[in-house]
């Protein structure tokens, strides 16, 4: 008997978490090379569970649970194994690619701030974006570069920009849930009791800049990663374009989505561009 079956089951748990929580990310991950897919599932499963603690575990001691999850995460990384299948699959990825532990610490710092802060100034907002999103992009970049440190450094800024763009689009899409249900205002200087077109425009200009900064890096990714990341970029950019067309008050009343047929169209069009070598 070996431990391989346990590792396989752990990885399947991370995969199922991703499939159940995000059809868009799941679809994009499946377009990565098979060598990379499981490791991205492992990162998403870890991130998703931490996010669940701070967003949905109402009626429980969230701070204690998050602190325990953080402690168990670093214990799993140090031991090289965990009975928590999500943490076991995550530690395997961290240890295989030597992912910087400071990225994980920054992630937990941002998750912790969700339990204590309800509004952010510019510095706090940028720190939150870094810890909650940019570091996730950097963890994924470790996998995409497969140990090539020079490539990692060249693509680092673009990976951070893409993570930031995704997170800020999520914030715009989820204003209703964040503000009304969780009393959170991430965007500095905004009053969602009086959310104006000018407020929305400033946020959108910032996101547009992140998308532009990310795009060049996507084109320079290794072949194994480029297509899947490009499709994820197109998913989110399509969602962003839809949000841009909606009036500020409507965003406070509904959650914007991309229909499945449009997602399929994005993949089809991206596949055609890829086959014609237009994603270069």
C-alpha positions in Angstrom: 0.0 0.0 0.0 1.1 3.6 -0.7 -0.1 7.0 0.0 -0.8 7.7 -3.7 -4.5 6.9 -3.4 -4.9 9.4 -0.6 -3.2 12.1 -2.6 -5.4 11.2 -5.6 -8.6 11.5 -3.4 -7.3 14.8 -2.0 -6.8 16.2 -5.5 -10.2 15.1 -6.5 -11.7 17.0 -3.6 -10.0 20.2 -4.7 -11.2 19.6 -8.3 -14.8 19.1 -7.1 -14.7 22.2 -5.0 -13.7 24.2 -8.1 -16.3 22.5 -10.3 -19.1 23.2 -7.8 -18.1 26.8 -6.9 -17.1 28.2 -10.3 -18.1 26.8 -13.7 -16.2 29.6 -15.4 -12.8 28.9 -13.7 -13.3 25.2 -14.0 -13.8 25.5 -17.8 -10.7 27.7 -18.2 -8.6 25.3 -16.0 -9.6 22.4 -18.2 -8.1 24.3 -21.2 -4.6 24.3 -19.5 -2.2 21.5 -20.2 -3.0 18.4 -18.2 0.3 18.8 -16.3 -0.9 22.1 -14.8 -4.6 21.5 -14.2 -4.6 19.7 -10.9 -2.3 22.2 -9.3 -4.5 25.1 -10.3 -7.5 23.1 -8.9 -5.5 22.7 -5.7 -4.9 26.4 -5.4 -8.5 27.3 -6.1 -9.8 24.8 -3.5 -7.6 26.3 -0.8 -8.6 29.8 -1.7 -12.3 29.0 -1.9 -12.4 27.3 1.6 -10.7 30.3 3.2 -13.1 32.6 1.5 -16.1 30.5 2.7 -15.0 30.9 6.3 -15.1 34.7 6.2 -18.2 35.0 3.8 -20.6 32.3 4.8 -19.8 30.7 8.2 -22.3 33.0 10.0 -23.1 31.9 13.5 -19.6 30.5 14.0 -16.4 32.0 15.4 -15.0 33.0 12.0 -11.8 34.4 13.5 -11.0 31.2 15.4 -11.8 29.1 12.3 -9.6 31.2 10.0 -6.8 31.2 12.5 -7.0 27.4 12.8 -7.2 27.0 9.0 -4.0 29.2 8.7 -2.2 27.2 11.3 -3.2 23.9 9.7 -2.1 25.2 6.3 1.5 25.9 7.3 1.6 22.7 9.4 0.5 20.8 6.3 3.2 22.5 4.2 5.9 21.7 6.8 4.8 18.1 7.3 4.2 17.4 3.7 0.8 15.9 4.4 -2.6 16.7 6.0 -5.7 14.8 6.8 -7.6 17.8 5.4 -7.8 16.8 1.7 -8.0 20.4 0.5 -4.9 21.3 2.5 -3.1 18.1 1.6 -3.5 18.9 -2.2 -2.5 22.5 -1.6 0.6 21.7 0.3 1.7 19.3 -2.5 1.5 22.1 -5.0 3.3 24.6 -2.7 6.1 22.2 -2.0 6.4 20.9 -5.6 6.8 24.5 -7.0 8.5 26.1 -3.9 5.8 28.7 -3.7 6.9 31.6 -1.6 5.2 31.3 1.9 4.9 35.1 2.1 2.3 35.0 -0.6 0.2 32.6 1.6 0.7 34.9 4.6 -0.5 37.9 2.6 -3.5 36.0 1.5 -4.5 35.1 5.1 -3.9 38.8 6.1 -6.5 39.9 3.6 -8.9 37.2 4.6 -8.6 38.3 8.2 -9.3 41.9 7.3 -12.7 40.9 6.0 -13.6 40.0 9.6 -12.5 43.3 11.1 -12.8 46.0 8.3 -15.9 47.1 6.5 -14.4 50.1 4.6 -11.0 50.8 3.1 -8.9 53.8 2.3 -6.7 53.7 -0.8 -3.7 52.0 1.0 -5.9 49.5 2.7 -7.7 48.7 -0.6 -4.4 48.1 -2.4 -3.1 45.9 0.4 -6.4 43.9 0.3 -6.3 43.5 -3.5 -2.7 42.3 -3.2 -3.4 39.7 -0.5 -6.7 38.5 -1.8 -6.1 38.4 -5.5 -2.6 39.3 -6.8 -0.9 36.7 -4.7 -3.2 34.1 -6.1 -2.1 35.1 -9.6 1.5 34.8 -8.5 0.9 31.3 -7.0 -0.6 30.2 -10.3 2.4 31.8 -12.1 4.8 29.6 -10.2 3.0 26.6 -11.7 2.8 28.1 -15.2 6.6 28.8 -15.2 7.4 25.4 -13.9 10.5 26.5 -12.0 11.8 29.1 -14.5 12.6 31.9 -12.2 13.6 34.4 -14.9 10.3 33.9 -16.7 8.5 34.3 -13.3 10.1 37.7 -12.7 9.3 38.9 -16.2 5.6 37.9 -15.9 5.1 38.8 -12.3 3.6 42.3 -12.8 1.2 41.0 -15.4 0.0 38.1 -13.2 -0.6 40.6 -10.4 -2.6 42.9 -12.8 -4.7 40.0 -14.0 -5.5 38.9 -10.4 -6.4 42.5 -9.5 -8.6 42.9 -12.5 -10.5 39.7 -11.7 -11.0 40.7 -8.1 -12.2 44.2 -8.9 -14.7 42.9 -11.4 -15.9 40.6 -8.7 -16.3 43.5 -6.4 -18.4 45.4 -9.0 -20.5 42.3 -9.7 -21.0 41.5 -6.1 -21.7 45.0 -4.7 -25.2 43.9 -3.6 -24.1 40.9 -1.6 -21.0 42.7 -0.2 -22.7 45.9 0.8 -26.2 44.8 1.8 -25.5 41.3 3.2 -21.9 41.7 4.6 -21.7 45.5 5.1 -18.5 45.8 3.1 -17.4 48.6 0.9 -14.1 47.8 -0.8 -13.8 50.7 -3.2 -12.3 53.7 -1.4 -14.2 56.9 -1.4 -17.5 55.3 -2.5 -20.9 55.8 -0.8 -23.2 53.0 -2.0 -26.2 54.9 -0.7 -25.3 57.4 -3.4 -23.3 55.4 -6.0 -22.9 57.7 -9.0 -21.9 57.2 -12.6 -18.7 59.2 -11.9 -17.8 56.7 -9.1 -18.5 53.8 -11.4 -16.4 55.3 -14.2 -13.4 55.8 -12.0 -13.5 52.2 -10.9 -13.9 51.0 -14.5 -10.9 53.0 -15.7 -8.8 51.4 -13.0 -10.0 47.9 -14.0 -9.4 48.7 -17.7 -5.8 49.6 -16.9 -5.3 46.3 -15.0 -6.7 44.3 -18.0 -4.3 46.1 -20.4 -1.3 45.5 -18.1 -2.3 41.8 -17.9 -2.7 41.1 -21.6 0.9 41.4 -22.6 1.9 38.9 -20.0 -0.8 36.4 -21.1 0.7 36.5 -24.6 4.2 35.7 -23.1 3.0 32.7 -21.0 4.3 29.3 -21.8 2.2 27.3 -24.4 0.9 25.0 -21.7 -0.8 27.9 -19.9 -1.5 30.5 -22.5 -4.8 29.3 -23.9 -6.5 28.5 -20.6 -5.4 31.9 -19.1 -6.5 33.7 -22.2 -10.0 32.2 -22.0 -10.3 33.2 -18.3 -9.2 36.7 -19.3 -11.9 36.8 -22.0 -14.6 35.4 -19.6 -13.9 38.2 -17.2 -13.4 40.9 -19.8 -16.8 40.0 -21.2 -18.4 40.2 -17.8 -16.7 43.6 -17.3 -18.0 44.9 -20.6 -21.5 43.9 -19.5 -21.2 45.6 -16.2 -20.0 48.8 -17.9 -23.3 49.0 -19.7 -25.4 48.9 -16.6 -26.5 51.9 -14.6 -24.9 52.3 -11.1 -28.2 51.7 -9.2 -29.0 48.5 -11.1 -25.6 47.0 -10.0 -26.8 47.5 -6.4 -30.0 45.5 -7.3 -28.7 42.5 -9.3 -25.7 40.2 -9.9 -24.5 40.4 -13.4 -23.8 37.0 -15.1 -22.5 35.7 -18.4 -24.9 33.2 -19.9 -23.5 29.7 -20.7 -24.1 30.1 -24.4 -21.9 33.2 -24.4 -19.2 31.4 -22.4 -19.3 28.6 -25.1 -18.9 31.3 -27.8 -15.9 32.8 -26.0 -14.2 29.4 -26.0 -15.1 28.7 -29.6 -13.8 32.1 -30.8 -10.6 31.7 -28.6 -10.1 28.2 -30.1 -10.3 29.6 -33.6 -7.8 32.4 -32.8 -5.5 29.9 -31.2 -5.6 27.5 -34.1 -4.8 30.4 -36.5 -2.0 31.5 -34.1 -3.6 34.8 -33.5 -3.0 34.6 -29.7 0.6 35.6 -30.0 
